Amino acid sequence: MKIAMLGSGFIARFYADSLTAQRRKDTLHMVYSRSEERAQKFAADYKVPHHSTSMEEAINHPEVEVVVIALSNDLHLPAVEACAKAGKHVLCTKPLGRTGAEAKRMMELVEQAGIMGGYLEDLCYTPKFLKSLGIIKSGGLGRILWTKSRETHPGPHSDWFWNKEQSGGGAIVDLGCHCIEIGRSFIGKNIKPVEVMCWAATQVHPIDAEDNAVGMVKYANGAIGQFEVSWCFRGGMDLRDEVMGTEGTIWLNSFLRTGFDVFTTGKGGYVAEKAESNTGWLFPVGDEAHELGYSHMFTEMFECIEDDKQPAETFYDGYVVNAIIDAAYVSAKSGKWEPVQLDVWRGDTDTDATVAHTSFDEQYYLIKEEILPNGEKKLILKDKTTGEVVRHDL
């Protein structure tokens, strides 16, 4: 397929690196940038035959089949409107919108136009995430009780991120969108997010938005998805996830400490995204675009377009994430649990939050089973009738 890339900055180049990393039939055919100089440079670097400073011209080029949005958050909606009008499939970087209302409008536009809207949530396509999701879906962790996702780094590259009007917020909308969708995927996208508790603050930077936040998303089945985000973390980019279920646990470390450590006096160049130094002990990433999920993400997106199917991450998913983020911002101001306002919900409506206890026998529930250092087995039991908790040795 022939692709129009809207944007010529940091994320656009990451996307282009992924799309041109190996020989493939999908090709960059057009690039749009508001700067003629940057458009020309991007076109030259990636051998793109056409470039333009007109978004409409780029989208409506007769040979373009798919549009990739790699623009500032305030331009996502206008770009999707133009794609819907042109009838071109569109893949949009995260977050989908600045607010739930914007994301909902984008979802409606692509669905009314009959085109595919792919949500480019790359961290839900990393090899480690996909392997973990397979384990969870196979029942390896039992019922998921709690997830935690952390993304922290020294702050974004581009100036528009720091402008609350353009971006829609700070670290929550920039990084929380990743963390929220990771947790939502592990808990189950069919489970409705019902309310959010969030703390946020501007602790370091002279900006109007938050540069630190911690939040919890409560789901209809009682599960909790926790997120930790910051633009103040020094030392690079820290990406970590945890999942706790009734039958197991997963820990993921996707960046910063990945088993690849290098010491250098500083003779080299680029190390990894958000790395603050190129001297001393460094933590590079072998194939950054692949490890961040871009390869799997674009492969699935284009295959779904060809097969007329929906990808794992759609504009609907982006809308749900934005609705959760809206609730997080309300909670950060109120200091209370705030409801997630979802005008459109396509998941389960009869989720059972009842806890199913494990029976030991007709009289007792099993609380815990443990092997002691001397090899003996100890059981902690609860009487089903009286509620008495007792120890039983085997």
C-alpha positions as CSV (number, residue, x, y, z in Angstrom):
1,M,0.0,0.0,0.0
2,K,1.1,3.6,-0.6
3,I,1.2,5.7,2.5
4,A,1.0,9.4,3.2
5,M,2.9,10.4,6.4
6,L,1.4,13.5,8.0
7,G,4.3,14.9,10.0
8,S,8.1,14.9,9.7
9,G,9.2,15.0,13.3
10,F,10.4,12.5,15.9
11,I,7.5,10.1,15.9
12,A,7.1,10.3,12.1
13,R,10.7,9.2,11.7
14,F,10.2,6.4,14.2
15,Y,7.2,5.2,12.1
16,A,9.2,5.7,8.9
17,D,12.1,3.7,10.3
18,S,9.7,0.8,11.0
19,L,8.0,1.0,7.6
20,T,11.3,1.0,5.7
21,A,13.4,-1.3,8.0
22,Q,12.8,-4.4,5.8
23,R,11.8,-5.0,2.2
24,R,8.0,-4.8,2.1
25,K,5.2,-3.9,-0.2
26,D,3.9,-1.0,1.9
27,T,5.8,2.2,0.9
28,L,6.0,5.8,1.9
29,H,4.6,7.8,-1.1
30,M,3.9,11.2,0.3
31,V,5.0,13.3,3.4
32,Y,3.3,16.4,4.7
33,S,5.0,18.9,6.9
34,R,4.2,22.5,7.7
35,S,7.8,23.3,6.9
36,E,9.0,23.0,3.3
37,E,12.5,22.4,4.5
38,R,11.6,19.6,6.9
39,A,9.3,18.0,4.2
40,Q,12.2,18.0,1.7
41,K,14.6,16.6,4.3
42,F,12.2,13.8,5.3
43,A,11.5,12.9,1.6
44,A,15.2,12.8,0.9
45,D,16.1,10.7,3.9
46,Y,13.4,8.1,3.3
47,K,13.3,8.3,-0.6
48,V,9.7,9.5,-0.5
49,P,8.7,10.6,-4.1
50,H,6.2,13.3,-3.1
51,H,6.1,16.0,-0.3
52,S,3.8,18.9,0.4
53,T,3.0,21.6,2.9
54,S,-0.7,21.1,2.3
55,M,-2.4,18.4,4.5
56,E,-5.3,18.2,2.1
57,E,-3.0,17.7,-0.9
58,A,-1.1,15.0,0.8
59,I,-4.2,13.1,1.9
60,N,-5.9,13.5,-1.5
61,H,-3.0,12.4,-3.6
62,P,-4.6,9.9,-6.1
63,E,-2.1,7.2,-5.4
64,V,-2.2,7.4,-1.5
65,E,-4.2,4.6,0.0
66,V,-3.5,4.9,3.7
67,V,-2.7,8.0,5.9
68,V,-0.6,7.9,9.0
69,I,-1.1,10.8,11.4
70,A,2.1,11.7,13.3
71,L,1.1,15.2,14.2
72,S,0.6,17.3,17.4
73,N,-2.6,16.3,19.3
74,D,-4.5,19.4,18.3
75,L,-4.2,18.4,14.6
76,H,-5.5,14.8,15.0
77,L,-9.2,15.7,14.5
78,P,-8.7,18.0,11.5
79,A,-6.6,15.3,9.9
80,V,-9.2,12.6,10.5
81,E,-11.9,14.8,9.1
82,A,-9.9,15.2,5.9
83,C,-9.2,11.5,5.7
84,A,-12.9,10.7,6.2
85,K,-13.9,13.2,3.5
86,A,-11.3,11.6,1.1
87,G,-12.3,8.0,2.0
88,K,-8.8,7.1,3.0
89,H,-7.9,4.6,5.7
90,V,-6.2,6.4,8.6
91,L,-3.8,5.3,11.3
92,C,-3.4,7.8,14.2
93,T,-0.7,8.1,16.8
94,K,-1.6,8.2,20.5
95,P,-3.5,9.7,22.2
96,L,-6.3,9.7,19.7
97,G,-7.7,13.0,20.9
98,R,-7.1,15.7,23.6
99,T,-10.4,14.7,25.2
100,G,-13.0,12.0,25.1
101,A,-15.3,14.2,23.0
102,E,-12.6,14.7,20.3
103,A,-11.8,11.0,20.2
104,K,-15.5,10.1,20.0
105,R,-15.9,12.4,17.0
106,M,-12.9,10.8,15.3
107,M,-14.4,7.4,15.9
108,E,-17.7,8.4,14.4
109,L,-16.0,10.0,11.4
110,V,-14.2,6.8,10.3
111,E,-17.2,4.6,11.0
112,Q,-19.5,6.8,9.0
113,A,-17.0,6.9,6.2
114,G,-16.6,3.2,6.1
115,I,-12.8,3.4,6.5
116,M,-10.5,1.8,9.0
117,G,-9.3,3.8,11.9
118,G,-6.2,2.2,13.5
119,Y,-5.0,3.5,16.9
120,L,-1.2,3.4,16.9
121,E,-0.7,2.3,20.5
122,D,2.7,0.8,19.9
123,L,3.3,-0.5,23.5
124,C,0.4,-2.9,23.0
125,Y,2.4,-4.5,20.2
126,T,5.8,-5.1,21.9
127,P,7.0,-8.7,21.8
128,K,6.9,-8.9,25.6
129,F,3.4,-7.5,25.7
130,L,2.1,-9.8,23.1
131,K,3.7,-12.8,24.8
132,S,2.2,-11.7,28.2
133,L,-1.2,-11.2,26.7
134,G,-1.1,-14.7,25.2
135,I,-0.3,-16.2,28.7
136,I,-3.1,-14.2,30.3
137,K,-5.7,-15.2,27.6
138,S,-4.7,-18.8,28.0
139,G,-5.5,-18.6,31.7
140,G,-2.0,-18.8,32.9
141,L,-2.5,-16.0,35.5
142,G,-6.1,-16.9,36.4
143,R,-8.4,-14.0,37.1
144,I,-6.5,-10.7,36.8
145,L,-6.7,-8.6,40.0
146,W,-4.3,-5.8,39.5
147,T,-2.0,-4.3,36.9
148,K,0.6,-1.5,37.1
149,S,2.2,0.3,34.2
150,R,4.9,2.9,34.5
151,E,6.3,5.2,31.9
152,T,8.7,7.9,33.0
153,H,11.4,10.0,31.3
154,P,12.9,13.5,31.3
155,G,10.2,15.0,29.1
156,P,9.1,15.1,25.5
157,H,11.2,16.2,22.5
158,S,8.9,18.7,20.8
159,D,7.7,22.1,22.1
160,W,4.0,21.4,21.4
161,F,3.9,18.7,24.1
162,W,4.6,21.4,26.7
163,N,1.7,23.6,25.5
164,K,-1.4,22.5,27.3
165,E,-3.7,23.9,24.6
166,Q,-2.1,21.9,21.9
167,S,-1.5,18.7,23.8
168,G,-4.6,18.6,26.0
169,G,-2.6,18.1,29.2
170,G,0.7,16.9,30.4
171,A,2.2,13.6,31.4
172,I,-1.2,11.9,31.9
173,V,-2.4,12.5,28.3
174,D,1.1,11.9,26.9
175,L,2.2,8.8,28.8
176,G,-0.9,7.7,30.7
177,C,-2.6,6.8,27.4
178,H,0.0,4.0,27.0
179,C,-0.3,2.8,30.6
180,I,-4.1,2.8,30.7
181,E,-4.4,0.8,27.5
182,I,-1.8,-1.7,28.7
183,G,-3.7,-2.3,31.9
184,R,-7.1,-2.4,30.1
185,S,-5.8,-5.0,27.7
186,F,-4.4,-7.2,30.5
187,I,-7.6,-6.9,32.6
188,G,-9.9,-7.4,29.5
189,K,-11.2,-4.9,27.1
190,N,-14.7,-6.3,27.5
191,I,-14.6,-5.2,31.2
192,K,-15.9,-1.7,31.7
193,P,-13.8,1.0,33.4
194,V,-16.1,2.6,36.0
195,E,-14.1,5.2,38.0
196,V,-10.7,6.7,38.5
197,M,-8.7,8.1,41.4
198,C,-5.7,10.3,40.4
199,W,-3.1,12.5,41.9
200,A,-1.3,14.9,39.6
201,A,1.1,17.8,40.2
202,T,3.5,20.2,38.4
203,Q,6.7,19.6,40.4
204,V,9.6,20.7,38.2
205,H,8.8,22.4,35.0
206,P,7.4,26.0,34.4
207,I,4.3,24.7,32.6
208,D,0.5,24.8,33.0
209,A,0.1,21.0,32.8
210,E,1.1,18.2,35.2
211,D,4.6,16.7,34.9
212,N,3.9,13.9,37.5
213,A,0.9,11.7,38.1
214,V,-0.3,8.5,39.7
215,G,-3.7,7.0,39.2
216,M,-5.9,4.0,39.6
217,V,-8.7,2.8,37.3
218,K,-11.4,0.6,38.8
219,Y,-13.1,-1.9,36.6
220,A,-16.6,-3.4,36.8
221,N,-15.2,-6.8,37.9
222,G,-13.2,-5.3,40.8
223,A,-9.8,-5.3,39.1
224,I,-7.6,-2.2,39.4
225,G,-5.3,-0.8,36.7
226,Q,-2.6,1.5,38.2
227,F,-0.6,4.0,36.2
228,E,2.6,6.0,37.1
229,V,3.7,8.7,34.7
230,S,6.4,11.5,34.9
231,W,8.3,14.0,32.8
232,C,10.7,14.4,35.6
233,F,12.5,11.0,35.8
234,R,16.2,11.4,35.2
235,G,18.3,8.7,33.5
236,G,16.4,7.9,30.4
237,M,13.0,6.2,29.7
238,D,11.6,3.7,32.2
239,L,8.9,1.4,30.8
240,R,7.7,-1.3,33.2
241,D,4.5,-3.3,33.6
242,E,3.3,-5.7,36.3
243,V,0.3,-8.0,36.2
244,M,-1.1,-9.9,39.2
245,G,-3.6,-12.7,38.9
246,T,-5.0,-15.4,41.1
247,E,-2.7,-18.0,39.6
248,G,0.4,-16.0,38.7
249,T,2.4,-12.8,38.1
250,I,4.2,-11.2,35.2
251,W,6.9,-8.5,35.4
252,L,7.9,-6.7,32.3
253,N,10.9,-4.3,31.7
254,S,10.7,-2.9,28.2
255,F,13.3,-0.1,28.4
256,L,16.2,1.2,30.4
257,R,17.2,-2.2,31.9
258,T,16.9,-4.8,29.2
259,G,20.1,-6.8,29.7
260,F,22.1,-4.6,27.3
261,D,24.6,-2.5,29.2
262,V,27.4,-0.4,27.7
263,F,30.2,1.8,29.2
264,T,31.7,4.5,26.9
265,T,33.7,7.7,27.3
266,G,31.3,9.4,24.9
267,K,32.8,8.8,21.4
268,G,29.5,7.5,20.0
269,G,26.2,9.1,19.2
270,Y,22.5,8.2,19.7
271,V,21.9,5.6,22.4
272,A,18.1,5.2,22.9
273,E,15.0,7.3,23.1
274,K,15.1,9.8,26.0
275,A,18.6,8.8,26.9
276,E,20.1,11.8,28.7
277,S,23.8,11.1,28.1
278,N,26.1,9.2,25.8
279,T,28.9,8.7,28.4
280,G,29.3,6.3,31.3
281,W,27.1,3.3,31.7
282,L,24.4,3.3,29.1
283,F,21.4,1.0,28.4
284,P,20.8,0.8,24.6
285,V,18.0,-1.2,23.0
286,G,18.9,-3.7,20.3
287,D,16.2,-2.9,17.8
288,E,14.4,0.0,19.2
289,A,11.5,0.2,16.8
290,H,10.8,-3.5,17.0
291,E,11.1,-3.6,20.8
292,L,8.7,-0.7,21.1
293,G,6.1,-2.6,19.0
294,Y,6.1,-0.6,15.8
295,S,6.9,-3.6,13.6
296,H,4.1,-5.8,14.9
297,M,1.7,-2.8,15.0
298,F,2.1,-1.8,11.4
299,T,2.1,-5.4,10.1
300,E,-1.3,-6.0,11.8
301,M,-2.7,-2.6,10.7
302,F,-2.0,-3.2,7.0
303,E,-3.0,-6.8,7.1
304,C,-6.4,-5.8,8.6
305,I,-6.9,-3.2,5.9
306,E,-6.2,-5.9,3.2
307,D,-8.5,-8.4,4.9
308,D,-11.2,-5.9,5.8
309,K,-10.9,-6.7,9.6
310,Q,-10.5,-4.6,12.7
311,P,-7.1,-4.4,14.4
312,A,-6.5,-5.0,18.0
313,E,-6.3,-1.3,18.6
314,T,-9.0,0.8,16.9
315,F,-10.3,4.3,17.2
316,Y,-12.9,2.9,19.7
317,D,-10.0,1.9,22.0
318,G,-8.6,5.3,21.7
319,Y,-11.9,6.8,22.6
320,V,-12.2,4.6,25.8
321,V,-8.6,5.6,26.8
322,N,-9.4,9.3,26.3
323,A,-12.6,8.9,28.4
324,I,-10.5,7.4,31.2
325,I,-8.0,10.2,31.0
326,D,-10.8,12.7,31.2
327,A,-11.9,11.1,34.5
328,A,-8.3,11.2,35.7
329,Y,-8.1,14.9,35.2
330,V,-11.4,15.5,37.0
331,S,-10.2,13.3,39.9
332,A,-6.8,15.1,40.1
333,K,-8.8,18.3,40.8
334,S,-11.4,16.9,43.1
335,G,-9.3,14.4,45.1
336,K,-12.1,11.8,44.8
337,W,-13.0,8.8,42.8
338,E,-14.6,10.1,39.6
339,P,-16.8,8.1,37.2
340,V,-15.7,7.3,33.6
341,Q,-18.2,8.9,31.2
342,L,-18.6,6.6,28.3
343,D,-21.4,7.5,26.0
344,V,-20.6,4.5,23.8
345,W,-19.8,1.2,25.5
346,R,-19.4,-2.0,23.4
347,G,-18.2,-4.5,26.1
348,D,-19.9,-6.6,28.7
349,T,-22.8,-5.1,30.6
350,D,-23.4,-7.8,33.2
351,T,-20.0,-8.2,34.7
352,D,-20.0,-10.2,37.9
353,A,-17.7,-8.7,40.6
354,T,-18.5,-11.5,43.1
355,V,-15.4,-13.2,44.5
356,A,-15.4,-17.0,44.1
357,H,-13.7,-18.5,47.1
358,T,-11.8,-21.8,46.9
359,S,-13.3,-24.6,48.9
360,F,-11.0,-27.0,50.9
361,D,-13.9,-29.3,51.8
362,E,-17.5,-29.0,52.8
363,Q,-16.7,-27.2,56.1
364,Y,-13.7,-24.9,55.1
365,Y,-12.6,-22.4,52.5
366,L,-8.9,-22.5,51.6
367,I,-7.1,-19.2,52.4
368,K,-3.5,-20.3,51.9
369,E,-1.3,-23.3,51.4
370,E,2.4,-23.2,52.4
371,I,5.3,-25.5,52.7
372,L,7.5,-24.8,55.8
373,P,11.3,-25.0,55.9
374,N,11.1,-28.4,57.6
375,G,9.1,-29.8,54.6
376,E,5.7,-29.8,56.4
377,K,2.7,-28.4,54.7
378,K,0.6,-25.8,56.5
379,L,-3.0,-24.8,55.5
380,I,-4.9,-21.7,56.6
381,L,-8.6,-22.4,56.5
382,K,-11.8,-20.5,57.1
383,D,-15.0,-22.1,58.5
384,K,-17.8,-21.5,56.0
385,T,-20.4,-21.2,58.8
386,T,-18.7,-19.5,61.7
387,G,-16.0,-17.5,59.9
388,E,-13.3,-18.9,62.2
389,V,-9.8,-18.9,60.7
390,V,-7.8,-22.0,61.7
391,R,-4.4,-23.6,61.0
392,H,-4.2,-27.1,59.7
393,D,-1.0,-29.1,59.4
394,L,-0.5,-31.9,57.0
